[in-house]
Each structure stands twice: as C-alpha cells, then as structure tokens.
Amino acid sequence: MHERAKSGESDRGQGAKLGDFQSQWSDDLGEADPRLRLALANGEIAPLLSELCSSRIFIALVAEIAGQPSAGDKSSDMSVACLRATDGRLGLLGFTGLDSLAEWNPMARPVPISAPDAAEAALDENAQALILDLAGPCAMTLTLPDVVALSGRDQRERAVRLLHGLLGEMVELVSFSQRPDSVLQLDVPDSMLERVQEIVRTNSALHSFVPAGIAMRARSGEAR
C-alpha cells in the first residue's frame, strides 16, 4: 500500500481530519476504545478478536526515500508501517488510538480503518501478523490464523495463489475447487499425490488461509 503525500502536508497529516480518509470517521477524535484496551491488557485472544471485529484502529503511513523510512521529506512516497522479524516474517503495525501511535512514532501519519479491513490489508501486504500498540500501553501480536479470522472473509483464493507458487509447473495438472463446507479441494494426478501432499502438509500459511481444511483426491493419469 503506497500513496504520495501532498506537498506541505506533514507525515502526521497535520491540518487533516480523520474523516478526510473515510467519511465514517468524521467525528472520530482518535481515542482508543476502553473495552478494546482492556481486552489487550487481559491478553486473551478470543475476547480481543471479539472486540476488534467492531473496532476502529489505525495503521500508520511513514515516508520513504529509496526504500528507507524518512521523517523529513514532506513529498516522499508513503508506505504502510510494518515490522520485519529476524526470521523474515512481516507484521503490519496497528494502533488502538492516536496516543499509542504517537508513542511509537509521532511523525507517522494515522489512517483510521476498521480492524477487519486492517487484517485484510495485512494479508495484502503479505504480512503474517498484525502487531497492536507496539510501543504500549499493552502490545499484542495477532498471528496469521488470528488475522485470517479477524478479516472475516473466505481466504481460499489466497491459498490457491500461494499453491500456484509452491507447485511450480505441477500446478498445471492440479484442479482446485471450493466446496460448500469451506474446504479447498485439490484433484491431483495419482503419480504426483505424495509430492503435493508434502508441500501442503509443510506450509502453515496454507492451513491458516483455509481453517476448514485442504482435501486432496487422486485421479488416474501420469504427470507430464
């Protein structure tokens, strides 16, 4: 997610109102929902997801120059703030209020968004987590299965796109179908079945995208 900041506009969007992003936030003062903060403080994922489903949070835009964050260039490209772990996994940063965002980076530009839409944005950024209130008062990380659940959307198409990359040329011989029970069905030539099973078994992201499960069915025929 990238956009160009307007000339003369600060990274925090000085002079802009939250409603300038979406009209539904026109009366939003940027305060955190006390119930959401309490759920964060309690640290239990199920109550937190329940609160997030109807909550507004903020994602942060930060300026970049040649791919590096910059706090000073008012006309540079803006990109969504993410955190990359040492193992390479990416987490989208989310904030429950303007105070927690400013605690992390007072120069970041806040963008109000519903938490389910933020989860979808995290998936669009190929992030494996949504990190809430990184600098406090209470930080918590939603893992990929939590992010998928929060999005509230059928993510089987993401699983299919991921499988296209994982299977390589083999994908031409695999048929995909979305069953009414939310399972992703793969029809695979019997000569390829074990290889495809191993790929599916060892990729946790696939199972996060399809919590109902991935079913495989062998069909007669040789792989080309």
FENURWO-V225422 format. One record per residue. N is the residue number from 0. RES is the residue in three letters. SS is DSSP state (H for helix, E for strand, - for the rest). PHI is phi in degrees with one decimal (NA if undefined). PSI is psi in degrees with one decimal (none if undefined). Layout:
BEGIN
N,RES,SS,PHI,PSI  N,RES,SS,PHI,PSI
END
This chain:
BEGIN
0,MET,-,NA,117.4  1,HIS,E,-136.0,149.0  2,GLU,E,-152.6,164.8  3,ARG,E,-99.1,125.5  4,ALA,-,-72.8,143.2  5,LYS,-,-74.4,147.0  6,SER,-,-59.1,133.9  7,GLY,-,85.2,-1.9  8,GLU,-,-98.8,131.0  9,SER,-,-76.0,165.7  10,ASP,-,-64.6,-24.1  11,ARG,-,-84.5,-0.2  12,GLY,-,73.2,39.6  13,GLN,-,-57.0,132.6  14,GLY,-,87.4,-11.0  15,ALA,-,-95.7,150.2  16,LYS,-,-103.1,156.5  17,LEU,H,-60.0,-31.6  18,GLY,H,-68.7,-11.7  19,ASP,H,-68.0,-21.8  20,PHE,-,-82.5,-49.6  21,GLN,-,-146.3,137.1  22,SER,H,-61.2,-24.6  23,GLN,H,-65.5,-16.2  24,TRP,H,-102.3,17.0  25,SER,-,-62.7,-29.5  26,ASP,-,-103.1,10.0  27,ASP,-,-79.3,125.9  28,LEU,-,-94.8,-0.3  29,GLY,-,86.5,8.9  30,GLU,-,-80.5,149.6  31,ALA,-,-76.7,145.8  32,ASP,-,-70.3,122.3  33,PRO,H,-58.2,-33.5  34,ARG,H,-68.6,-35.7  35,LEU,H,-68.8,-42.8  36,ARG,H,-61.8,-39.0  37,LEU,H,-64.9,-41.8  38,ALA,H,-63.2,-37.9  39,LEU,H,-63.7,-43.6  40,ALA,H,-64.6,-33.9  41,ASN,H,-71.3,-28.1  42,GLY,-,75.5,15.2  43,GLU,-,-101.1,129.0  44,ILE,H,-68.9,-40.9  45,ALA,H,-63.3,-49.9  46,PRO,H,-62.8,-34.2  47,LEU,H,-65.1,-46.4  48,LEU,H,-61.8,-36.8  49,SER,H,-61.7,-42.4  50,GLU,H,-70.0,-40.3  51,LEU,H,-64.5,-30.6  52,CYS,-,-56.3,-27.3  53,SER,-,-119.9,22.4  54,SER,-,-108.0,153.5  55,ARG,E,-96.7,133.3  56,ILE,E,-126.8,-176.0  57,PHE,E,-121.3,139.0  58,ILE,E,-103.9,161.5  59,ALA,E,-116.6,135.5  60,LEU,E,-102.0,133.2  61,VAL,E,-126.2,148.4  62,ALA,E,-75.6,145.3  63,GLU,E,-130.8,143.4  64,ILE,E,-128.2,120.3  65,ALA,-,52.4,40.9  66,GLY,-,83.2,-0.6  67,GLN,E,-111.7,138.9  68,PRO,E,-59.0,144.0  69,SER,E,-138.9,135.7  70,ALA,-,-95.8,-5.4  71,GLY,-,-113.8,-21.0  72,ASP,-,-86.3,111.8  73,LYS,-,-76.9,-13.3  74,SER,-,-117.9,16.8  75,SER,-,-79.5,168.0  76,ASP,E,-64.8,146.7  77,MET,E,-112.0,137.4  78,SER,E,-134.1,157.7  79,VAL,E,-69.2,134.9  80,ALA,-,-74.0,124.7  81,CYS,E,-131.1,163.0  82,LEU,E,-123.5,128.9  83,ARG,E,-104.0,125.2  84,ALA,-,-75.8,167.6  85,THR,-,-63.7,-24.2  86,ASP,-,-87.2,4.9  87,GLY,-,95.0,-10.7  88,ARG,-,-70.8,147.4  89,LEU,E,-110.2,139.3  90,GLY,E,-127.1,129.9  91,LEU,E,-78.7,135.6  92,LEU,E,-87.0,133.2  93,GLY,E,-131.7,151.9  94,PHE,E,-135.4,137.1  95,THR,-,-78.2,-20.6  96,GLY,-,-156.0,168.0  97,LEU,H,-64.5,-27.8  98,ASP,H,-66.9,-42.0  99,SER,H,-72.8,-30.4  100,LEU,H,-67.9,-44.6  101,ALA,H,-65.2,-30.6  102,GLU,H,-65.3,-33.7  103,TRP,H,-79.0,-48.8  104,ASN,-,-157.5,102.1  105,PRO,-,-66.1,-12.3  106,MET,-,-94.6,-5.6  107,ALA,-,-72.1,148.6  108,ARG,E,-94.7,119.7  109,PRO,E,-80.4,136.5  110,VAL,E,-123.7,112.5  111,PRO,E,-72.0,141.3  112,ILE,E,-158.5,147.1  113,SER,E,-67.8,148.4  114,ALA,H,-59.8,-41.1  115,PRO,H,-61.0,-37.5  116,ASP,H,-69.2,-33.0  117,ALA,H,-65.3,-37.5  118,ALA,H,-62.8,-42.7  119,GLU,H,-64.6,-38.8  120,ALA,H,-63.4,-38.2  121,ALA,H,-61.2,-43.5  122,LEU,H,-65.4,-37.5  123,ASP,H,-64.5,-29.4  124,GLU,-,-85.0,4.9  125,ASN,-,61.0,29.7  126,ALA,-,-82.5,148.8  127,GLN,-,-103.7,5.0  128,ALA,E,-158.1,159.8  129,LEU,E,-121.4,116.5  130,ILE,E,-102.2,116.8  131,LEU,E,-98.4,132.4  132,ASP,-,49.4,60.0  133,LEU,-,-52.9,-40.0  134,ALA,-,-94.5,11.1  135,GLY,-,100.2,177.5  136,PRO,-,-74.3,-26.4  137,CYS,-,-136.6,115.1  138,ALA,-,-95.0,148.2  139,MET,E,-155.0,144.9  140,THR,E,-111.2,126.2  141,LEU,E,-90.7,124.5  142,THR,E,-77.8,174.2  143,LEU,H,-56.7,-45.6  144,PRO,H,-58.9,-36.5  145,ASP,H,-66.6,-41.5  146,VAL,H,-63.3,-43.2  147,VAL,H,-62.0,-44.0  148,ALA,H,-62.6,-41.9  149,LEU,H,-65.2,-35.2  150,SER,H,-60.6,-30.8  151,GLY,-,69.0,17.6  152,ARG,-,-122.2,154.5  153,ASP,-,-72.2,118.0  154,GLN,-,-106.0,20.6  155,ARG,H,-65.2,-29.1  156,GLU,H,-65.2,-35.0  157,ARG,H,-64.9,-39.0  158,ALA,H,-62.8,-40.7  159,VAL,H,-64.5,-42.9  160,ARG,H,-63.4,-39.2  161,LEU,H,-64.8,-41.0  162,LEU,H,-64.7,-33.6  163,HIS,H,-59.2,-39.9  164,GLY,H,-74.0,-37.1  165,LEU,H,-73.4,-34.7  166,LEU,H,-85.2,-20.1  167,GLY,H,61.7,-134.7  168,GLU,H,-65.8,-22.8  169,MET,H,-62.8,-24.5  170,VAL,H,-60.9,-24.9  171,GLU,H,-63.8,-20.9  172,LEU,H,-103.7,4.8  173,VAL,-,-107.5,134.1  174,SER,E,-105.8,138.2  175,PHE,E,-115.5,140.6  176,SER,E,-146.9,146.5  177,GLN,E,-102.0,109.1  178,ARG,-,-76.2,154.7  179,PRO,-,-61.1,-22.2  180,ASP,-,-87.3,15.9  181,SER,-,75.6,4.5  182,VAL,-,-81.5,144.7  183,LEU,E,-94.2,121.6  184,GLN,E,-99.2,130.4  185,LEU,E,-116.2,125.7  186,ASP,E,-103.3,120.6  187,VAL,E,-128.6,137.8  188,PRO,E,-55.2,138.9  189,ASP,-,-58.8,-29.7  190,SER,-,-70.9,-17.0  191,MET,-,-105.5,-6.1  192,LEU,H,-57.0,-46.5  193,GLU,H,-64.0,-39.3  194,ARG,H,-65.6,-42.9  195,VAL,H,-68.1,-40.0  196,GLN,H,-58.8,-41.5  197,GLU,H,-66.4,-40.7  198,ILE,H,-62.7,-45.3  199,VAL,H,-67.2,-42.2  200,ARG,H,-63.0,-34.6  201,THR,-,-96.0,2.4  202,ASN,-,-109.7,104.7  203,SER,H,-68.6,-29.6  204,ALA,H,-61.6,-38.3  205,LEU,H,-57.4,-44.3  206,HIS,H,-73.7,-26.3  207,SER,H,-68.2,-40.3  208,PHE,H,-69.5,-28.0  209,VAL,-,-126.9,76.3  210,PRO,-,-62.3,-23.9  211,ALA,-,-74.2,-16.5  212,GLY,-,115.4,159.5  213,ILE,E,-117.2,120.6  214,ALA,E,-105.3,142.5  215,MET,E,-124.6,138.0  216,ARG,E,-129.5,127.5  217,ALA,E,-80.8,143.8  218,ARG,E,-129.9,151.8  219,SER,-,-65.9,145.5  220,GLY,-,136.4,145.4  221,GLU,-,-94.8,144.9  222,ALA,-,-69.4,140.5  223,ARG,-,-79.4,none
END
